[in-house]
Structure formats: C-alpha cells, structure tokens
Amino acid sequence: MEELMKVGYKTISKDENGKPASIWYCAVKKGQYGPFISVEKHWVQKVTNEGKILASKYAGKSFNFPIESAKATAMIGAINGLVLKAVKLTQDLPEFNKDTKEQFREEPEWIDGEL
C-alpha cells in the first residue's frame, strides 16, 4: 500500500505532560483498487518539547473511506447515525459491561436496513 498524501492528525489522548500520546492519523493511500482515505489509530513514539509529533506507530485500528466526496460523506453520515442511535439506546442504562446484557429492555430497530 502506497501513501500518497499525509492529511493530518487529531489527538485522542495526552500524556502527563500534555503532549499527544495517541492520535487519529489521516492519509490518502493507494491500494489494489485505487486511492482511498485512511484514518488510523497511532501511538506517539517521539514528540518534540513543543508537541510536534516526529514518529508514531500504527496501533492496529483503522477506518477506510472512499476518496469520492459524496460516497465518503454518505458513509460518515451512516456511521454517525448508528453511533448516535447506540448512545441514545444506552444513555439511561447503568454502567454497561459484558455481564449486564439483561439490562437491554427491547431489541433495537436497525437504521437503513438490516445486517
């Protein structure tokens, strides 16, 4: 996979000194089927005193989006809708963990289709 362009990053978490510890790194890449947008979780390996990231390491999680604006926007909208629905369904529940599945009162409706 070839990286065509670095887009930037957003900080996920900071260390005790306020410097980035983990980030979402965004780049345009080219794969077997053409260019796409890749958003990857990275652990920051090296950072300057001013907070500029010099090196980071892929943390094993990525989200890939089409390069075409309409398709990427539609995909983001669908993901956003699902996340907001999940937040709404769980906001009144006690702290959720694997042992509390019985807390769900009803089967949720799928948004825009079924799995």
HUVENTA-V747899 format. One record per residue. N is the residue number from 0. RES is the residue in three letters. SS is DSSP state (A for helix, B for strand, O for the rest). PSI is psi as a letter, one per 20 degrees, with the letter a starting at -180 (999 if undefined). Layout:
N	RES	SS	PSI
N	RES	SS	PSI
This chain:
0	MET	O	p
1	GLU	B	p
2	GLU	B	o
3	LEU	B	h
4	MET	B	p
5	LYS	B	p
6	VAL	B	g
7	GLY	B	a
8	TYR	B	q
9	LYS	B	p
10	THR	B	p
11	ILE	B	g
12	SER	B	q
13	LYS	B	q
14	ASP	O	a
15	GLU	O	i
16	ASN	O	j
17	GLY	O	j
18	LYS	O	q
19	PRO	B	p
20	ALA	B	h
21	SER	B	q
22	ILE	B	r
23	TRP	B	o
24	TYR	B	p
25	CYS	B	p
26	ALA	B	q
27	VAL	B	p
28	LYS	B	r
29	LYS	B	p
30	GLY	B	a
31	GLN	O	h
32	TYR	O	j
33	GLY	B	a
34	PRO	B	q
35	PHE	B	r
36	ILE	B	p
37	SER	B	p
38	VAL	B	o
39	GLU	B	q
40	LYS	B	p
41	HIS	B	q
42	TRP	B	p
43	VAL	B	p
44	GLN	B	h
45	LYS	B	p
46	VAL	B	q
47	THR	O	r
48	ASN	O	h
49	GLU	O	i
50	GLY	O	j
51	LYS	O	p
52	ILE	B	p
53	LEU	B	h
54	ALA	B	q
55	SER	B	r
56	LYS	B	p
57	TYR	B	p
58	ALA	B	j
59	GLY	B	j
60	LYS	B	p
61	SER	B	q
62	PHE	B	p
63	ASN	B	p
64	PHE	B	q
65	PRO	B	q
66	ILE	O	h
67	GLU	O	p
68	SER	A	g
69	ALA	A	g
70	LYS	A	g
71	ALA	A	g
72	THR	A	g
73	ALA	A	g
74	MET	A	g
75	ILE	A	g
76	GLY	A	g
77	ALA	A	g
78	ILE	A	g
79	ASN	A	g
80	GLY	A	g
81	LEU	A	g
82	VAL	A	g
83	LEU	A	h
84	LYS	A	g
85	ALA	A	g
86	VAL	A	g
87	LYS	A	g
88	LEU	A	h
89	THR	A	i
90	GLN	O	h
91	ASP	O	j
92	LEU	O	q
93	PRO	O	r
94	GLU	O	p
95	PHE	O	p
96	ASN	O	r
97	LYS	A	h
98	ASP	A	j
99	THR	A	k
100	LYS	A	h
101	GLU	A	i
102	GLN	A	h
103	PHE	O	p
104	ARG	O	h
105	GLU	O	r
106	GLU	O	p
107	PRO	O	q
108	GLU	O	q
109	TRP	O	q
110	ILE	O	p
111	ASP	O	l
112	GLY	O	r
113	GLU	O	q
114	LEU	O	999
